[in-house]
C-alpha cells in the first residue's frame, strides 16, 4: 500500500477530497514547525529570565550577608556599651 493509496483511503473516509487531504498533512507539518519554533523561543526566554533571577538572588544574598555583619557589629557595640 503506497502513500497514494493511503491518501485516497483517508480522503474517502474523511469525506474531504484527495487534494485537500494532502494539503492538511502539509498544514499540520507547518503547524508543528511553528510550534517547535515557539517552544524554542519560550525556552530561550525562560533561560534568560532564570539568569536574571539568579543574578538578583546573588545581589540579595550579598545584601543579606552585609545586614548580618552589621547586626553582629551592633550587638558587639551594645555589649561593649553595657560593659562600661
C-alpha positions in Angstrom: 0.0 0.0 0.0 1.7 3.2 -1.2 1.2 6.8 0.1 -1.1 7.5 -2.8 -3.4 4.6 -1.7 -3.3 5.9 1.9 -4.2 9.4 0.7 -7.1 8.1 -1.3 -8.4 6.0 1.6 -8.1 8.9 4.0 -9.9 11.2 1.6 -12.7 8.7 1.1 -13.1 8.1 4.9 -12.9 11.7 5.9 -15.1 13.0 3.1 -12.5 15.5 2.1 -11.3 15.5 -1.5 -7.8 14.0 -2.0 -6.0 17.2 -2.9 -7.3 18.9 0.3 -6.4 15.8 2.3 -2.8 16.0 1.2 -2.7 19.7 2.0 -3.9 19.0 5.5 -0.8 16.9 6.1 1.4 19.8 4.9 -0.6 22.3 7.0 0.0 20.0 10.0 3.7 19.8 9.3 3.9 23.6 9.1 2.0 23.9 12.4 4.4 21.5 14.0 7.4 23.5 12.8 5.8 26.8 14.0 5.1 25.2 17.4 8.7 23.9 17.7 9.9 27.4 17.0 7.6 28.9 19.6 8.7 26.4 22.2 12.4 27.1 21.4 11.7 30.8 21.8 9.9 30.2 25.1 12.8 28.1 26.3 15.3 30.9 25.5 13.0 33.4 27.2 12.8 31.3 30.3 16.5 30.7 30.4 17.2 34.5 30.1 14.7 35.1 32.9 16.4 32.4 35.1 19.8 34.1 34.5 18.4 37.4 35.6 16.7 35.9 38.6 19.9 34.1 39.7 21.8 37.4 39.4 19.2 39.2 41.5 19.3 36.4 44.1 23.1 36.8 44.3 22.6 40.5 45.0 20.0 39.8 47.7 22.3 37.2 49.3 25.2 39.7 49.4 22.9 42.3 51.0 21.7 39.7 53.5 25.3 38.9 54.4 26.1 42.6 54.9 23.0 43.0 57.1 24.1 40.0 59.2 27.5 41.6 59.6 26.0 44.9 60.6 23.7 43.2 63.1 26.7 41.4 64.6 28.6 44.7 64.8 25.6 46.4 66.5 25.4 43.6 69.1 29.1 43.8 69.7 28.9 47.5 70.2 25.9 47.1 72.5 27.7 44.6 74.6 30.7 46.9 74.8 28.5 49.8 76.0 26.9 47.6 78.7 30.3 46.6 80.0 31.3 50.2 80.6 
